[in-house]
Amino acid sequence: MTTDALNVFGKPLTACSFDPLTGYFRDGCCNTREDDTGSHVICARMTAEFLQFSLSRGNDLISARPEYRFHGLKAGDRWCLCAMRWKEAFDAGVAPPVVLSSTHMKALEYVTLEQLQSCEFTP
């Protein structure tokens, strides 16, 4: 999928992850469109704490789901998260680190740049 999508800095969106393959379109990027009702636009590096938080909220990102070609996530994996789930985790103090260059500018409709920057992933 080719895209002119921009990240939170107004620059071209960079890939989030190809292994595991992420994104609403499974193109490695946090691209989106109107039918992406979850707005999978925040590229985050998973932590064990966040994965457990998500599981406690009814969204199991840990268990494999072969029928969806989903192998399950582990700490250290990068994944395009739903903006509202990331915000919920942020408010609870367990937001995973964010890869800003790979986070779609649509994320700014849900959270502030300052909130994202406070959780910036720095390798």
Backbone as CSV, one residue per row, in Angstrom:
resi,resn,N_x,N_y,N_z,CA_x,CA_y,CA_z,C_x,C_y,C_z
1,MET,0.840,-1.177,0.000,0.000,0.000,0.000,0.885,1.239,0.000
2,THR,0.730,2.082,-0.970,1.473,3.337,-0.965,0.648,4.364,-0.206
3,THR,1.349,5.265,0.419,0.647,6.227,1.262,1.380,7.554,1.290
4,ASP,0.613,8.586,1.481,1.173,9.909,1.716,0.945,10.296,3.166
5,ALA,0.734,9.288,4.012,0.432,9.524,5.417,1.577,10.252,6.101
6,LEU,1.194,11.060,7.081,2.170,11.836,7.844,2.165,11.401,9.294
7,ASN,3.327,11.551,9.924,3.429,11.238,11.348,3.069,12.472,12.176
8,VAL,3.215,12.359,13.484,2.814,13.442,14.390,3.637,14.713,14.226
9,PHE,4.739,14.636,13.494,5.563,15.819,13.223,5.280,16.409,11.848
10,GLY,4.315,15.817,11.104,3.997,16.299,9.770,4.966,15.815,8.712
11,LYS,5.751,14.803,9.031,6.712,14.219,8.088,6.185,12.859,7.636
12,PRO,6.747,12.298,6.562,6.259,10.996,6.083,6.302,9.929,7.185
13,LEU,5.219,9.182,7.271,5.088,8.113,8.248,6.088,7.006,7.938
14,THR,6.833,6.564,8.936,7.775,5.462,8.755,7.148,4.174,9.260
15,ALA,7.715,3.054,8.833,7.187,1.747,9.219,7.291,1.555,10.727
16,CYS,6.332,0.836,11.269,6.319,0.496,12.699,6.951,-0.877,12.905
17,SER,6.451,-1.908,12.197,6.998,-3.253,12.362,6.576,-4.163,11.214
18,PHE,7.544,-4.930,10.747,7.260,-5.979,9.763,7.317,-7.359,10.411
19,ASP,7.848,-7.435,11.636,7.928,-8.699,12.363,7.786,-8.416,13.857
20,PRO,6.580,-8.501,14.407,5.361,-8.971,13.751,4.808,-7.922,12.786
21,LEU,4.116,-8.409,11.776,3.527,-7.522,10.775,2.322,-6.820,11.385
22,THR,2.389,-5.511,11.449,1.370,-4.726,12.136,0.632,-3.802,11.184
23,GLY,-0.277,-3.059,11.747,-1.049,-2.067,11.022,-2.432,-2.564,10.651
24,TYR,-3.346,-1.650,10.554,-4.719,-1.967,10.175,-4.754,-2.721,8.851
25,PHE,-3.847,-2.362,7.945,-3.770,-3.010,6.635,-2.719,-4.113,6.589
26,ARG,-2.077,-4.394,7.729,-0.964,-5.339,7.811,0.074,-5.006,6.731
27,ASP,0.434,-3.716,6.711,1.445,-3.227,5.778,2.693,-2.749,6.508
28,GLY,2.744,-2.978,7.830,3.894,-2.579,8.617,3.816,-1.158,9.151
29,CYS,2.815,-0.399,8.687,2.675,1.007,9.086,1.359,1.244,9.800
30,CYS,1.313,2.316,10.566,0.089,2.669,11.294,-0.810,3.542,10.427
31,ASN,-1.027,3.087,9.188,-1.943,3.762,8.272,-3.375,3.560,8.744
32,THR,-4.262,4.412,8.294,-5.654,4.331,8.709,-6.555,4.868,7.607
33,ARG,-7.843,4.643,7.789,-8.871,5.254,6.948,-10.171,5.198,7.747
34,GLU,-11.235,5.702,7.169,-12.497,5.866,7.893,-13.028,4.578,8.508
35,ASP,-12.856,3.422,7.861,-13.417,2.192,8.418,-12.546,1.579,9.518
36,ASP,-11.438,2.197,9.843,-10.600,1.772,10.972,-11.191,2.409,12.233
37,THR,-12.261,1.821,12.719,-12.988,2.418,13.842,-12.166,2.458,15.127
38,GLY,-11.152,1.605,15.236,-10.292,1.625,16.415,-9.151,2.611,16.317
39,SER,-8.966,3.209,15.150,-7.846,4.134,14.914,-6.536,3.541,15.407
40,HIS,-6.052,2.529,14.696,-4.795,1.836,15.029,-3.623,2.682,14.536
41,VAL,-3.360,3.783,15.212,-2.451,4.801,14.684,-1.226,5.089,15.541
42,ILE,-1.139,4.475,16.723,0.002,4.750,17.608,0.956,3.565,17.578
43,CYS,2.170,3.805,17.095,3.196,2.769,17.063,3.855,2.726,18.439
44,ALA,3.678,1.590,19.108,4.206,1.459,20.464,5.040,0.196,20.598
45,ARG,5.999,0.261,21.506,6.835,-0.889,21.836,6.220,-1.554,23.058
46,MET,5.781,-2.770,22.875,5.041,-3.467,23.927,5.893,-3.677,25.178
47,THR,5.212,-3.582,26.310,5.806,-3.924,27.598,4.922,-5.007,28.219
48,ALA,5.498,-5.798,29.098,4.715,-6.827,29.789,3.581,-6.175,30.579
49,GLU,3.864,-5.047,31.180,2.856,-4.344,31.978,1.672,-3.908,31.117
50,PHE,1.966,-3.338,29.933,0.873,-2.918,29.054,0.089,-4.119,28.533
51,LEU,0.776,-5.183,28.141,0.076,-6.363,27.618,-0.882,-6.932,28.663
52,GLN,-0.471,-6.950,29.921,-1.355,-7.415,30.992,-2.522,-6.440,31.200
53,PHE,-2.248,-5.154,31.100,-3.301,-4.139,31.220,-4.337,-4.331,30.122
54,SER,-3.877,-4.497,28.890,-4.784,-4.688,27.763,-5.624,-5.955,27.956
55,LEU,-4.982,-7.024,28.408,-5.688,-8.275,28.682,-6.780,-8.053,29.744
56,SER,-6.464,-7.280,30.767,-7.437,-7.019,31.830,-8.625,-6.201,31.332
57,ARG,-8.441,-5.531,30.204,-9.507,-4.732,29.601,-10.242,-5.503,28.500
58,GLY,-9.920,-6.793,28.362,-10.628,-7.629,27.395,-10.007,-7.695,26.018
59,ASN,-8.811,-7.137,25.861,-8.132,-7.188,24.557,-6.849,-7.996,24.716
60,ASP,-6.935,-9.279,24.408,-5.807,-10.199,24.557,-4.877,-10.082,23.355
61,LEU,-3.763,-9.407,23.559,-2.751,-9.270,22.514,-1.630,-10.286,22.683
62,ILE,-1.723,-11.115,23.711,-0.665,-12.071,24.028,-0.881,-13.415,23.333
63,SER,-2.097,-13.891,23.350,-2.400,-15.228,22.812,-2.406,-15.241,21.290
64,ALA,-1.856,-16.309,20.730,-1.858,-16.490,19.278,-3.288,-16.711,18.799
65,ARG,-3.575,-16.182,17.630,-4.863,-16.399,16.965,-4.560,-16.776,15.519
66,PRO,-4.196,-18.040,15.288,-3.774,-18.474,13.952,-4.804,-18.189,12.861
67,GLU,-6.084,-18.223,13.212,-7.120,-17.969,12.209,-7.048,-16.550,11.647
68,TYR,-6.357,-15.660,12.377,-6.144,-14.286,11.913,-4.679,-14.021,11.556
69,ARG,-3.914,-15.104,11.475,-2.470,-14.991,11.203,-1.791,-14.080,12.237
70,PHE,-2.231,-14.229,13.489,-1.696,-13.436,14.591,-0.979,-14.379,15.542
71,HIS,0.308,-14.123,15.766,1.139,-15.012,16.567,1.205,-14.616,18.040
72,GLY,0.551,-13.522,18.391,0.618,-13.038,19.765,1.820,-12.118,19.945
73,LEU,1.691,-11.182,20.855,2.752,-10.207,21.095,3.471,-10.499,22.399
74,LYS,4.712,-10.023,22.448,5.517,-10.133,23.663,6.203,-8.789,23.891
75,ALA,6.697,-8.604,25.076,7.417,-7.369,25.398,8.543,-7.173,24.386
76,GLY,8.677,-5.947,23.907,9.697,-5.609,22.919,9.163,-5.515,21.498
77,ASP,8.039,-6.181,21.221,7.433,-6.089,19.881,6.873,-4.688,19.680
78,ARG,6.909,-4.233,18.433,6.252,-2.980,18.078,4.903,-3.316,17.459
79,TRP,3.893,-2.475,17.748,2.538,-2.761,17.289,1.769,-1.457,17.135
80,CYS,0.914,-1.380,16.128,0.045,-0.215,15.945,-1.169,-0.366,16.860
81,LEU,-1.200,0.426,17.892,-2.268,0.358,18.888,-3.417,1.287,18.556
82,CYS,-4.591,0.913,19.058,-5.746,1.800,19.014,-5.430,3.020,19.875
83,ALA,-5.721,4.184,19.341,-5.399,5.417,20.054,-6.079,5.492,21.424
84,MET,-7.331,5.072,21.503,-8.044,5.162,22.783,-7.515,4.155,23.807
85,ARG,-7.041,2.988,23.367,-6.456,2.024,24.314,-5.151,2.607,24.866
86,TRP,-4.342,3.229,23.991,-3.095,3.837,24.464,-3.423,4.949,25.465
87,LYS,-4.428,5.765,25.168,-4.824,6.855,26.073,-5.301,6.294,27.406
88,GLU,-6.077,5.218,27.360,-6.539,4.573,28.589,-5.348,4.087,29.420
89,ALA,-4.367,3.488,28.751,-3.162,3.023,29.444,-2.355,4.209,29.980
90,PHE,-2.282,5.273,29.211,-1.577,6.472,29.649,-2.207,7.000,30.941
91,ASP,-3.528,7.104,30.948,-4.232,7.609,32.130,-4.034,6.697,33.338
92,ALA,-3.801,5.402,33.085,-3.583,4.436,34.162,-2.103,4.319,34.551
93,GLY,-1.237,5.049,33.841,0.192,5.025,34.157,0.945,3.834,33.606
94,VAL,0.391,3.158,32.590,1.043,1.975,32.022,1.180,2.052,30.490
95,ALA,1.185,3.258,29.951,1.298,3.399,28.494,2.647,2.881,28.014
96,PRO,2.633,2.107,26.932,3.901,1.632,26.385,4.621,2.762,25.648
97,PRO,5.937,2.658,25.518,6.705,3.673,24.793,6.249,3.792,23.345
98,VAL,6.318,5.008,22.816,5.812,5.333,21.490,6.963,5.643,20.530
99,VAL,6.850,5.124,19.307,7.783,5.456,18.224,7.122,6.599,17.453
100,LEU,7.545,7.809,17.710,6.865,8.989,17.175,6.917,9.086,15.654
101,SER,8.024,8.727,15.054,8.130,8.830,13.590,7.197,7.852,12.882
102,SER,6.726,6.837,13.618,5.838,5.820,13.054,4.405,5.955,13.554
103,THR,4.129,7.015,14.291,2.788,7.255,14.816,2.065,8.241,13.911
104,HIS,0.919,7.811,13.392,0.131,8.592,12.434,-0.384,9.882,13.086
105,MET,-0.419,10.946,12.307,-0.868,12.233,12.835,-2.311,12.196,13.346
106,LYS,-3.102,11.233,12.912,-4.477,11.108,13.404,-4.494,10.855,14.920
107,ALA,-3.403,10.350,15.461,-3.319,10.131,16.905,-3.574,11.430,17.672
108,LEU,-3.231,12.551,17.056,-3.380,13.844,17.730,-4.846,14.251,17.896
109,GLU,-5.761,13.488,17.298,-7.189,13.706,17.538,-7.622,13.108,18.875
110,TYR,-6.775,12.267,19.463,-7.109,11.549,20.686,-6.213,11.915,21.863
111,VAL,-4.951,12.204,21.574,-3.977,12.534,22.610,-3.136,13.711,22.130
112,THR,-2.455,14.337,23.060,-1.612,15.471,22.682,-0.203,14.988,22.300
113,LEU,0.478,15.827,21.553,1.868,15.526,21.220,2.697,15.437,22.497
114,GLU,2.400,16.260,23.458,3.130,16.244,24.721,2.956,14.909,25.443
115,GLN,1.736,14.373,25.440,1.506,13.065,26.063,2.330,11.995,25.358
116,LEU,2.317,12.005,24.037,3.093,11.037,23.265,4.588,11.201,23.544
117,GLN,5.067,12.440,23.522,6.486,12.685,23.740,6.925,12.255,25.146
118,SER,6.031,12.331,26.116,6.408,11.932,27.473,6.652,10.424,27.569
119,CYS,6.221,9.694,26.549,6.407,8.222,26.511,7.228,7.816,25.289
120,GLU,8.021,8.724,24.771,8.793,8.427,23.557,9.766,7.290,23.772
121,PHE,9.777,6.358,22.816,10.726,5.250,22.830,12.057,5.756,22.319
122,THR,13.088,5.568,23.123,14.442,5.908,22.700,15.299,4.666,22.859
123,PRO,15.712,4.097,21.737,16.508,2.838,21.799,17.846,3.024,22.473
